Amino acid sequence: MAAEIVNPRSDGETDDGEPFDPAFALHRGGKMAIQATVPVRNRDDLSLAYTPGVAKVCSAIAEKPELVHDFTWKSQVVAVVTDGSAVLGLGDIGPEASLPVMEGKAILFKQFGGVDAVPIALDCRDVDELVETVVRLAPSFGGVNLEDISAPRCFEIERKLQERLDIPVFHDDQHGTAVVSLAALRNSAQLTGRALGQLRAVISGAGAAGVAIAKILVEAGIGDVAVCDRKGIVSQDREDLTDVKRNLAGFTNKAGLSGSLEAAMDGADVFIGVSGGTVPESAVATMAKDSLIFAMANPDPEIHPDVASKYAAVVATGRSDFPNQINNVLAFPGIFAGALQVRASRITEGMKLAAAEALAAVVADDLSADKVIPSPFDERVAPAVTAAVAAAARAEGVARR
């Protein structure tokens, strides 16, 4: 159904006879709104919330800038920033079309982490222009969540913003996916009686998520990990690598493998898919005994769970209709809540590792092949991640309270 068709607010048909679509009905008028936290009922309220009372607070902040955290919303709100260049499974659809997703992200921040968030869709693609725009907006926010920005630009944008800002900058497509994947892998390894250091992993996809997952697995002590792109294993003997992939080759693939994805999967303990496409069953069959398969492409996993379950001890996907959903909402609300709670200047690798450990621990007492990661609706998740991230921030010296 074309997007320009506006649905009625009740079941039935549209004026032109098209069937009612609940997705359009739910999105009518947007999914979020700004709400005041103080009343303005009379002249006294107005004089405190606005002029002349507000002038006292402004003057105090001008004299002592750190007071902005105590007397404004800054330490409680995140900017969700995109340019619409890599939206979900839709690709480059532009800033306006990305807004429903950014609104959705904002309400997930609130629902699962108690963090207010503002969607900001920018109409610019130049890396430096986008960075400069976010830097100019930053005084209003306590953190920046980069969302749905295409690789490899997303790596440079995140790095430059982290260098210029003293608030957390976090590209969720990279690090949220990585944190949840590591948590699920920790529990899967435990369930099958192995340590991370005993596992050899293969990642299909060398974009934002694939690179971040490889980094966090290495940080966590994985035995080895090989990353594959469309041309095969990312290895140091390839001459067609971008700077990002050349760096990736430098800390992965200790075994020196080369060739295709199928070659990398032969004997591998772990498959992690963040690429799309279909992996042939013949390649899945060559994996090690009690393999762990996380096929996270949406809506079609790289390895369908029906196929994966023939060979794997644990199967996870990115879908909600199968067990073990690898869902970023398990990570980013708590990570930002913890960082904002202690006014962290940035989100460190240690904070991400702490988030993964806390997330894994939520289901430690009822671990099973169908439950290596909690549900997003498990009320224990956000508090556990928030507390772990806040503690890690203090331990790493990036907390300011």
Phi, psi and chi 1 to 4 in degrees:
 res  aa     phi    psi   chi1   chi2   chi3   chi4
   1 MET       -  135.4 -176.2 -174.1  -63.5      -
   2 ALA   -66.0  145.6      -      -      -      -
   3 ALA   -65.5  -21.8      -      -      -      -
   4 GLU   -77.9   -9.1   62.9  -91.9   16.1      -
   5 ILE   -75.0  121.6  -64.3  174.8      -      -
   6 VAL   -97.7  124.0  178.6      -      -      -
   7 ASN   -81.4  151.7  -74.8  -51.4      -      -
   8 PRO   -70.4  169.4   28.3  -35.9      -      -
   9 ARG   -87.8    4.8  -68.1 -177.1 -179.5  -86.3
  10 SER  -132.5  165.5   60.1      -      -      -
  11 ASP   -64.2  161.5  -68.4  -20.4      -      -
  12 GLY   129.5 -143.0      -      -      -      -
  13 GLU  -121.1  156.4  -65.6 -177.0  -15.1      -
  14 THR   -75.6  171.9   58.2      -      -      -
  15 ASP   -58.8  -28.4  -68.1  -20.2      -      -
  16 ASP   -96.2   13.6   60.1    2.1      -      -
  17 GLY    90.7   -3.1      -      -      -      -
  18 GLU   -71.0  145.9  -68.3  -74.9  -10.6      -
  19 PRO   -66.1  151.5   23.6  -33.3      -      -
  20 PHE   -62.4  135.0  173.4   81.8      -      -
  21 ASP  -119.6  113.0 -172.4  -31.8      -      -
  22 PRO   -64.9  -24.0   21.8  -32.4      -      -
  23 ALA   -64.3  -43.7      -      -      -      -
  24 PHE   -68.5  -38.4  -77.9   96.3      -      -
  25 ALA   -62.3  -42.2      -      -      -      -
  26 LEU   -66.2  -34.1 -178.9  133.1      -      -
  27 HIS   -86.2   -5.3  -76.2   79.1      -      -
  28 ARG   -56.0  122.9 -180.0 -167.5  -66.7  -88.8
  29 GLY    78.3    4.9      -      -      -      -
  30 GLY    88.4  168.6      -      -      -      -
  31 LYS  -107.5    3.6  -60.2 -168.2  -68.3  -73.1
  32 MET  -150.3  167.1   58.1 -178.6  -65.9      -
  33 ALA  -153.8  159.9      -      -      -      -
  34 ILE   -88.5  134.5  -59.4  -65.9      -      -
  35 GLN  -128.3  136.0 -178.4  175.1  -23.3      -
  36 ALA   -71.2  148.2      -      -      -      -
  37 THR  -103.1   -4.2   60.6      -      -      -
  38 VAL  -130.0  149.6  -63.6      -      -      -
  39 PRO   -81.9  151.5   30.7  -35.0      -      -
  40 VAL  -128.4   83.2 -177.1      -      -      -
  41 ARG  -100.4  -22.1  -59.9  161.5  -62.9 -165.6
  42 ASN  -156.5 -175.0   50.3   45.4      -      -
  43 ARG   -62.0  -38.8 -178.4 -179.7  -64.2 -179.5
  44 ASP   -63.5  -44.6  -70.3  -19.2      -      -
  45 ASP   -59.8  -44.5  -71.2  -15.4      -      -
  46 LEU   -61.9  -39.5 -179.0   60.0      -      -
  47 SER   -70.6  -24.0   68.5      -      -      -
  48 LEU   -85.2  -44.5  -72.8  173.3      -      -
  49 ALA   -72.7  -29.8      -      -      -      -
  50 TYR  -128.4 -145.1 -159.6   52.6      -      -
  51 THR   -74.6  138.8 -173.8      -      -      -
  52 PRO   -94.5  -11.1   35.2  -37.3      -      -
  53 GLY   -59.1  -36.8      -      -      -      -
  54 VAL   -62.3  -26.8   72.9      -      -      -
  55 ALA   -62.9  -35.2      -      -      -      -
  56 LYS   -61.6  -43.7  -63.0  178.7 -178.0  178.7
  57 VAL   -68.2  -43.0 -179.9      -      -      -
  58 CYS   -59.1  -44.1  -66.9      -      -      -
  59 SER   -64.6  -38.9  -62.6      -      -      -
  60 ALA   -64.3  -41.0      -      -      -      -
  61 ILE   -68.0  -37.1  -65.6  171.2      -      -
  62 ALA   -61.5  -37.2      -      -      -      -
  63 GLU   -78.5  -33.1  -68.4  179.4   11.2      -
  64 LYS  -137.2   85.4 -166.0  175.8 -179.0 -178.9
  65 PRO   -55.0  -29.1  -28.2   36.4      -      -
  66 GLU   -66.3  -15.7   59.5  -92.5   28.3      -
  67 LEU   -66.5  -14.5  -69.1  178.1      -      -
  68 VAL   -57.2  -29.9   69.5      -      -      -
  69 HIS   -70.8  -30.0  -63.2  -77.0      -      -
  70 ASP   -86.8  -29.7  -64.0  -48.6      -      -
  71 PHE  -118.4   12.6  -64.4  108.2      -      -
  72 THR  -138.3 -179.3   72.4      -      -      -
  73 TRP   -82.3   -1.6   76.4  -16.7      -      -
  74 LYS   -47.5  -47.7 -178.5  177.8  174.5   70.7
  75 SER   -79.6    7.1  -78.4      -      -      -
  76 GLN  -123.5    5.8  -55.3  169.4   60.5      -
  77 VAL  -134.9  142.8   66.8      -      -      -
  78 VAL  -118.7  140.4  170.3      -      -      -
  79 ALA   -89.0  123.3      -      -      -      -
  80 VAL   -97.6  104.8 -179.6      -      -      -
  81 VAL  -110.5  131.6  177.4      -      -      -
  82 THR  -142.8  164.7 -170.6      -      -      -
  83 ASP  -116.9    5.5   62.6   -0.7      -      -
  84 GLY    72.3   20.7      -      -      -      -
  85 SER   -90.7  -12.1   60.3      -      -      -
  86 ALA  -152.1   66.9      -      -      -      -
  87 VAL   -88.5  119.6  179.0      -      -      -
  88 LEU    39.8 -129.3  -67.2  176.2      -      -
  89 GLY   -95.2   13.5      -      -      -      -
  90 LEU   -95.4  -19.1  -58.1  173.5      -      -
  91 GLY    82.1 -144.6      -      -      -      -
  92 ASP   -85.2   91.2 -173.9   -7.1      -      -
  93 ILE  -112.0    0.1   59.5  174.4      -      -
  94 GLY    90.4  165.2      -      -      -      -
  95 PRO   -65.9  -41.7   19.9  -30.9      -      -
  96 GLU   -64.0  -46.1  -71.7   86.8   -5.1      -
  97 ALA   -68.1  -19.1      -      -      -      -
  98 SER   -80.4  -15.9   75.4      -      -      -
  99 LEU   -58.2  -40.0  -91.3  175.9      -      -
 100 PRO   -58.7  -35.4  -26.9   36.2      -      -
 101 VAL   -70.3  -42.7  177.9      -      -      -
 102 MET   -66.1  -37.7  -59.5  -50.7  114.8      -
 103 GLU   -61.7  -42.0  -72.1 -177.3    4.1      -
 104 GLY   -60.7  -41.9      -      -      -      -
 105 LYS   -61.3  -41.8 -162.4   77.7  173.3 -172.0
 106 ALA   -63.7  -40.8      -      -      -      -
 107 ILE   -73.2  -25.7   64.4  174.7      -      -
 108 LEU   -69.1  -39.0  -65.3 -179.6      -      -
 109 PHE   -54.5  -46.4  -96.3  108.5      -      -
 110 LYS   -71.4  -46.7 -171.4   66.2  172.5 -179.9
 111 GLN   -65.0  -43.3  174.5   73.0   22.6      -
 112 PHE  -102.1  -14.9  -65.8  102.2      -      -
 113 GLY  -130.0   -3.8      -      -      -      -
 114 GLY    66.4   21.7      -      -      -      -
 115 VAL  -106.3  128.2  174.5      -      -      -
 116 ASP   -75.4  143.7  -70.6  -50.9      -      -
 117 ALA  -143.8  147.8      -      -      -      -
 118 VAL  -121.8  121.0  176.9      -      -      -
 119 PRO   -72.8  131.1   17.5  -18.2      -      -
 120 ILE  -131.9  107.4  -61.9  176.1      -      -
 121 ALA  -101.7  118.3      -      -      -      -
 122 LEU  -101.5  135.1  -60.8  177.8      -      -
 123 ASP   -93.2   65.4 -173.4   12.5      -      -
 124 CYS  -156.6  146.4   61.9      -      -      -
 125 ARG  -116.8  -19.1  -65.3  -59.5  173.1   85.1
 126 ASP   -65.5  130.8  179.1   80.5      -      -
 127 VAL   -57.1  -50.4  166.7      -      -      -
 128 ASP   -67.3  -35.5  -69.7  -30.6      -      -
 129 GLU   -66.0  -42.5  -74.0 -176.1    4.7      -
 130 LEU   -65.0  -43.5 -164.5  151.0      -      -
 131 VAL   -61.0  -46.2  167.8      -      -      -
 132 GLU   -62.8  -38.4 -170.0   63.3   35.6      -
 133 THR   -62.5  -45.8  -57.8      -      -      -
 134 VAL   -66.5  -39.6  175.7      -      -      -
 135 VAL   -59.5  -40.6  167.9      -      -      -
 136 ARG   -70.3  -27.2  -68.4  175.5 -176.3  -87.5
 137 LEU   -83.3  -20.6  -70.0  168.4      -      -
 138 ALA   -56.9  -31.6      -      -      -      -
 139 PRO   -57.0  -20.0  -28.8   37.4      -      -
 140 SER   -86.9   -7.2  -65.0      -      -      -
 141 PHE  -129.3  154.7  -60.5   99.5      -      -
 142 GLY   -92.7  -12.4      -      -      -      -
 143 GLY  -164.9  163.4      -      -      -      -
 144 VAL  -127.8  121.7  175.2      -      -      -
 145 ASN  -104.9  109.6 -176.4   86.1      -      -
 146 LEU   -80.2  137.4  -61.1  173.3      -      -
 147 GLU  -142.3  132.9 -170.8   74.9   20.0      -
 148 ASP    53.9   48.2  -67.0  -11.1      -      -
 149 ILE  -110.7  132.8  -62.0  173.8      -      -
 150 SER   -68.0  149.2   61.9      -      -      -
 151 ALA   -85.9  149.9      -      -      -      -
 152 PRO   -87.5    3.2   33.3  -35.8      -      -
 153 ARG   -58.7  -35.2  -64.5  162.5   56.3 -106.4
 154 CYS   -60.0  -33.5   59.3      -      -      -
 155 PHE   -66.6  -45.4  -58.3  111.9      -      -
 156 GLU   -68.8  -39.6 -173.4  177.7    4.5      -
 157 ILE   -62.7  -46.7  -71.2  167.1      -      -
 158 GLU   -62.0  -46.0 -177.1 -175.4   45.6      -
 159 ARG   -60.7  -45.8  176.4 -179.2   58.3   78.6
 160 LYS   -66.8  -37.6  -71.8 -173.2  172.6 -175.7
 161 LEU   -68.4  -39.6  -75.1  172.1      -      -
 162 GLN   -62.6  -34.6  -72.2  171.7  -20.5      -
 163 GLU   -70.4  -31.7  -70.4  171.6   -7.9      -
 164 ARG   -98.3  -19.1  -65.6 -172.5   59.9 -178.5
 165 LEU  -111.6  152.4  -62.2  177.1      -      -
 166 ASP  -109.5   29.9   64.7  -12.4      -      -
 167 ILE  -126.1  159.3   58.0  174.7      -      -
 168 PRO   -60.7  131.5  -23.8   34.3      -      -
 169 VAL  -122.3  124.3  177.0      -      -      -
 170 PHE  -141.2  119.7 -175.1   84.6      -      -
 171 HIS   -92.5  103.0 -175.2 -153.2      -      -
 172 ASP   -63.9  -35.1 -175.7   52.4      -      -
 173 ASP   -58.3  -32.1  -60.4  -29.8      -      -
 174 GLN   -82.4  -67.2  -65.8 -177.4   56.9      -
 175 HIS   -82.3  -32.4  -50.7  -60.4      -      -
 176 GLY   -63.1  -46.0      -      -      -      -
 177 THR   -60.2  -41.6  -53.6      -      -      -
 178 ALA   -65.2  -43.7      -      -      -      -
 179 VAL   -61.8  -47.5  165.8      -      -      -
 180 VAL   -67.7  -38.3 -178.3      -      -      -
 181 SER   -62.6  -43.5  -62.0      -      -      -
 182 LEU   -64.0  -42.3  174.3   58.4      -      -
 183 ALA   -58.8  -46.8      -      -      -      -
 184 ALA   -64.7  -37.6      -      -      -      -
 185 LEU   -69.3  -38.9 -172.6   56.6      -      -
 186 ARG   -56.6  -48.4  -78.5 -169.5 -179.5  -79.6
 187 ASN   -68.7  -36.5  -81.2  -17.4      -      -
 188 SER   -65.1  -40.9  -61.5      -      -      -
 189 ALA   -63.4  -44.3      -      -      -      -
 190 GLN   -61.8  -42.6  179.2 -178.2  -24.9      -
 191 LEU   -61.2  -33.6 -172.3   66.9      -      -
 192 THR   -99.3   13.1   56.1      -      -      -
 193 GLY    72.3   32.0      -      -      -      -
 194 ARG  -129.4  159.1  -68.8  171.7  -72.2 -178.4
 195 ALA   -98.8  157.9      -      -      -      -
 196 LEU   -56.2  -37.0  -74.8  177.7      -      -
 197 GLY   -64.8  -13.0      -      -      -      -
 198 GLN   -93.5   -3.1  -63.7  174.6  -78.4      -
 199 LEU  -101.9  141.5  -57.7  177.9      -      -
 200 ARG  -111.7  122.9  179.2  170.5   72.3   83.3
 201 ALA  -110.0  153.1      -      -      -      -
 202 VAL  -125.0  128.6  175.6      -      -      -
 203 ILE  -111.2  124.4  -61.6  173.8      -      -
 204 SER   -96.6  107.5  175.0      -      -      -
 205 GLY   124.5  119.0      -      -      -      -
 206 ALA  -114.9   32.3      -      -      -      -
 207 GLY   -89.8 -154.3      -      -      -      -
 208 ALA   -57.1  -50.6      -      -      -      -
 209 ALA   -68.6  -43.1      -      -      -      -
 210 GLY   -60.6  -43.5      -      -      -      -
 211 VAL   -64.1  -45.0  171.4      -      -      -
 212 ALA   -66.6  -39.2      -      -      -      -
 213 ILE   -63.5  -43.1  -67.5  170.2      -      -
 214 ALA   -59.2  -43.5      -      -      -      -
 215 LYS   -62.5  -46.8  -74.1 -178.7  177.7  177.8
 216 ILE   -71.2  -31.7 -156.3  168.9      -      -
 217 LEU   -66.1  -41.1  -68.3 -174.2      -      -
 218 VAL   -64.9  -43.7  170.1      -      -      -
 219 GLU   -58.9  -36.9  -72.1  -80.7  -13.9      -
 220 ALA   -80.4  -10.5      -      -      -      -
 221 GLY    99.7   27.1      -      -      -      -
 222 ILE   -58.5  146.9 -167.0   79.6      -      -
 223 GLY   -59.7  -50.7      -      -      -      -
 224 ASP  -163.9  154.9 -163.9    9.2      -      -
 225 VAL  -146.2  131.9   54.3      -      -      -
 226 ALA  -113.7  135.0      -      -      -      -
 227 VAL  -109.2  136.5 -177.2      -      -      -
 228 CYS  -119.9  137.6  -59.7      -      -      -
 229 ASP  -110.3 -163.8   62.1   10.5      -      -
 230 ARG   -63.7  -23.2  -69.1 -177.4 -179.7   87.2
 231 LYS   -98.3    3.0  -63.6 -178.3  179.9  179.6
 232 GLY   117.3 -156.5      -      -      -      -
 233 ILE   -68.0  132.0  -60.7  168.2      -      -
 234 VAL   -77.0  106.8  175.7      -      -      -
 235 SER  -134.0  158.2   56.6      -      -      -
 236 GLN   -67.8  -15.3  -69.2 -176.8  -42.0      -
 237 ASP   -85.9   -2.0   60.2   -5.6      -      -
 238 ARG   -84.0  141.3  -79.7  178.2   48.8  179.6
 239 GLU  -104.6    4.8  -62.0 -179.5   -5.3      -
 240 ASP  -107.9   18.0   60.2  -16.4      -      -
 241 LEU   -84.1  142.4  -59.7  179.6      -      -
 242 THR   -73.3  171.4   62.7      -      -      -
 243 ASP   -59.0  -40.5  -70.2  -17.5      -      -
 244 VAL   -63.4  -45.1  170.5      -      -      -
 245 LYS   -72.2  -31.0  -68.9 -179.1 -177.3  179.4
 246 ARG   -65.0  -41.7 -168.5  172.5  -61.3  107.8
 247 ASN   -63.6  -41.3  177.3  -96.1      -      -
 248 LEU   -59.8  -43.0  180.0   65.4      -      -
 249 ALA   -63.1  -25.1      -      -      -      -
 250 GLY   -72.7  -23.8      -      -      -      -
 251 PHE  -121.3    7.0   65.8   85.4      -      -
 252 THR  -120.8  177.7   60.5      -      -      -
 253 ASN    55.1   53.1 -167.5   22.3      -      -
 254 LYS   -62.1  -24.6  -68.2 -172.9  -67.4 -173.3
 255 ALA   -74.9  -10.4      -      -      -      -
 256 GLY    69.9   33.0      -      -      -      -
 257 LEU   -70.5  153.2  -58.5  175.9      -      -
 258 SER  -144.5  161.7   60.6      -      -      -
 259 GLY   112.1 -149.8      -      -      -      -
 260 SER   -88.9  170.3   65.2      -      -      -
 261 LEU   -58.0  -42.5  169.7   66.1      -      -
 262 GLU   -60.7  -37.7  -70.9   80.1    0.9      -
 263 ALA   -65.8  -39.2      -      -      -      -
 264 ALA   -66.6  -33.5      -      -      -      -
 265 MET   -74.0  -19.3  -69.6  178.7   66.0      -
 266 ASP   -62.2  111.5 -171.2    3.1      -      -
 267 GLY    83.3   -0.1      -      -      -      -
 268 ALA   -72.4  148.9      -      -      -      -
 269 ASP   -87.8  -28.1  -57.3  -70.6      -      -
 270 VAL  -134.1  135.6 -178.4      -      -      -
 271 PHE  -119.2  128.8  170.9   85.9      -      -
 272 ILE  -124.7  117.8  -62.1  175.0      -      -
 273 GLY  -107.4  122.2      -      -      -      -
 274 VAL  -137.1   43.0  -76.6      -      -      -
 275 SER  -134.1  -25.3   63.8      -      -      -
 276 GLY    86.6 -173.9      -      -      -      -
 277 GLY    79.9 -178.5      -      -      -      -
 278 THR  -127.1  130.1  -58.7      -      -      -
 279 VAL   -92.6  127.3  175.5      -      -      -
 280 PRO   -64.7  145.0   19.6  -29.6      -      -
 281 GLU   -59.9  -30.9 -176.5  172.6  -11.5      -
 282 SER   -61.1  -33.7   57.2      -      -      -
 283 ALA   -74.1  -38.1      -      -      -      -
 284 VAL   -61.5  -37.5 -179.1      -      -      -
 285 ALA   -66.2  -18.4      -      -      -      -
 286 THR   -88.0   -3.3   67.3      -      -      -
 287 MET   -71.0  164.2  -66.0 -177.5   68.8      -
 288 ALA   -66.3  162.9      -      -      -      -
 289 LYS   -61.5  147.0 -178.8 -177.5  177.5 -177.5
 290 ASP    55.4   42.6  -70.1  -27.1      -      -
 291 SER   -68.4  163.1   60.4      -      -      -
 292 LEU  -121.9  121.2  -47.8  171.6      -      -
 293 ILE  -120.4  116.0  -66.4  177.9      -      -
 294 PHE  -113.9   94.5  -62.5  176.6      -      -
 295 ALA  -102.9   99.3      -      -      -      -
 296 MET  -104.6    3.4  -62.8 -173.0  -78.0      -
 297 ALA   -64.3  142.6      -      -      -      -
 298 ASN  -122.1  141.1  -90.9  -43.6      -      -
 299 PRO   -85.1   -6.3   32.6  -35.3      -      -
 300 ASP  -110.9  105.5  -60.0  -47.9      -      -
 301 PRO   -59.1  149.4  -20.8   31.9      -      -
 302 GLU   -58.8  -33.7  -65.3   89.7  -13.7      -
 303 ILE  -127.6  116.3  -55.6  169.3      -      -
 304 HIS   -63.5  140.5 -166.5  -82.0      -      -
 305 PRO   -53.7  -32.3  -28.6   35.6      -      -
 306 ASP   -63.6  -35.7  -68.4  -16.5      -      -
 307 VAL   -78.1  -46.6  173.1      -      -      -
 308 ALA   -58.6  -39.6      -      -      -      -
 309 SER   -67.7  -14.6   61.1      -      -      -
 310 LYS   -69.0  -27.1  -64.9 -179.4 -175.4  178.4
 311 TYR  -120.7  -25.0  -53.0   95.8      -      -
 312 ALA  -100.4  149.3      -      -      -      -
 313 ALA   -79.4  -30.7      -      -      -      -
 314 VAL  -137.2  134.7  176.4      -      -      -
 315 VAL  -125.7  131.6  177.9      -      -      -
 316 ALA  -131.8  153.9      -      -      -      -
 317 THR  -139.0 -176.7   70.4      -      -      -
 318 GLY   -96.4    5.4      -      -      -      -
 319 ARG   -99.2  150.4  -70.6  173.2   46.0  154.7
 320 SER   -85.4  -10.5   59.5      -      -      -
 321 ASP   -95.9    9.4   54.1  -14.2      -      -
 322 PHE  -127.1  157.5  -69.2  106.4      -      -
 323 PRO   -62.6  159.1  -20.4   32.0      -      -
 324 ASN    59.8   61.1  -61.2  -37.4      -      -
 325 GLN   -78.8  121.8 -176.8 -171.9   19.6      -
 326 ILE   -83.7   98.9  -52.7  -65.5      -      -
 327 ASN  -124.7  125.1 -169.3  -32.3      -      -
 328 ASN   -58.3  -23.7  -70.7    9.0      -      -
 329 VAL   -64.5  -16.1   76.4      -      -      -
 330 LEU   -70.8  -19.0  -71.2  163.1      -      -
 331 ALA  -112.9  -57.1      -      -      -      -
 332 PHE   -64.1  -34.7   69.0   81.1      -      -
 333 PRO   -63.4  -45.1  -23.9   36.3      -      -
 334 GLY   -69.9  -36.1      -      -      -      -
 335 ILE   -63.2  -47.1  -71.4  174.1      -      -
 336 PHE   -69.6  -37.7  -92.3  100.7      -      -
 337 ALA   -60.1  -43.0      -      -      -      -
 338 GLY   -67.0  -41.4      -      -      -      -
 339 ALA   -65.8  -41.8      -      -      -      -
 340 LEU   -70.0  -35.4  -67.1  176.8      -      -
 341 GLN   -56.9  -38.4 -175.5 -179.4   96.3      -
 342 VAL  -105.2    9.7  -62.6      -      -      -
 343 ARG    53.0   49.5  -62.7  179.3 -172.2  168.2
 344 ALA   -64.6  144.3      -      -      -      -
 345 SER   -81.7  -19.7   58.2      -      -      -
 346 ARG  -163.8  171.0   58.2 -166.6  174.9   94.7
 347 ILE  -107.2  117.0  -65.7  172.7      -      -
 348 THR   -94.3  169.0   65.9      -      -      -
 349 GLU   -61.2  -37.5  -67.5  -57.6  -46.0      -
 350 GLY   -63.1  -36.2      -      -      -      -
 351 MET   -67.3  -37.9  -67.6  160.8   72.0      -
 352 LYS   -67.0  -43.4  -63.2  171.7 -158.4  171.5
 353 LEU   -62.4  -40.5  -69.3  171.5      -      -
 354 ALA   -63.3  -39.5      -      -      -      -
 355 ALA   -62.2  -42.5      -      -      -      -
 356 ALA   -65.1  -42.0      -      -      -      -
 357 GLU   -64.1  -42.9  -69.3  173.3    7.3      -
 358 ALA   -65.2  -40.6      -      -      -      -
 359 LEU   -64.6  -43.3 -174.0   54.3      -      -
 360 ALA   -62.3  -38.3      -      -      -      -
 361 ALA   -68.0  -21.2      -      -      -      -
 362 VAL   -58.7  -37.0  169.1      -      -      -
 363 VAL  -106.8   17.8  -67.2      -      -      -
 364 ALA   -59.4  -35.1      -      -      -      -
 365 ASP   -80.3  -17.5  -67.5  -22.8      -      -
 366 ASP  -130.9   43.0   47.9   -1.8      -      -
 367 LEU   -67.5  135.0 -164.2   57.8      -      -
 368 SER  -154.2  171.2   70.2      -      -      -
 369 ALA   -60.5  -27.6      -      -      -      -
 370 ASP   -97.0    6.3  -75.0  -17.1      -      -
 371 LYS  -148.3   72.0 -164.1  171.2 -173.7  179.2
 372 VAL   -99.8   -2.3  -63.4      -      -      -
 373 ILE  -147.5  141.6 -160.6   75.2      -      -
 374 PRO   -73.4  166.2   24.0  -31.7      -      -
 375 SER   -74.5  147.5  162.1      -      -      -
 376 PRO   -58.2  -21.2  -23.2   33.2      -      -
 377 PHE   -93.3    3.9  -62.9   98.9      -      -
 378 ASP   -71.8  115.8 -171.1  -36.1      -      -
 379 GLU   -68.4   -8.9  -65.8 -178.3   -6.3      -
 380 ARG   -81.0  -18.1  -60.6  170.5  -65.1  173.0
 381 VAL   -64.0  -61.7  168.9      -      -      -
 382 ALA   -59.2  -45.2      -      -      -      -
 383 PRO   -60.7  -39.1  -25.2   35.1      -      -
 384 ALA   -65.7  -46.0      -      -      -      -
 385 VAL   -67.2  -42.6  174.2      -      -      -
 386 THR   -57.9  -48.9  -61.4      -      -      -
 387 ALA   -64.3  -40.6      -      -      -      -
 388 ALA   -66.9  -41.8      -      -      -      -
 389 VAL   -67.5  -42.6  168.2      -      -      -
 390 ALA   -61.4  -44.2      -      -      -      -
 391 ALA   -64.4  -41.6      -      -      -      -
 392 ALA   -65.5  -37.8      -      -      -      -
 393 ALA   -61.2  -42.8      -      -      -      -
 394 ARG   -64.6  -43.8  -69.1 -170.1  179.1   99.8
 395 ALA   -63.4  -31.9      -      -      -      -
 396 GLU   -93.8    1.8  -60.2 -148.9  -25.4      -
 397 GLY    76.4   21.4      -      -      -      -
 398 VAL  -106.8   -0.4  -62.3      -      -      -
 399 ALA   -83.4  145.0      -      -      -      -
 400 ARG  -115.4   11.4  -71.6  177.8  -73.4 -161.1
 401 ARG  -162.9      -   76.3  168.0 -176.7 -176.0
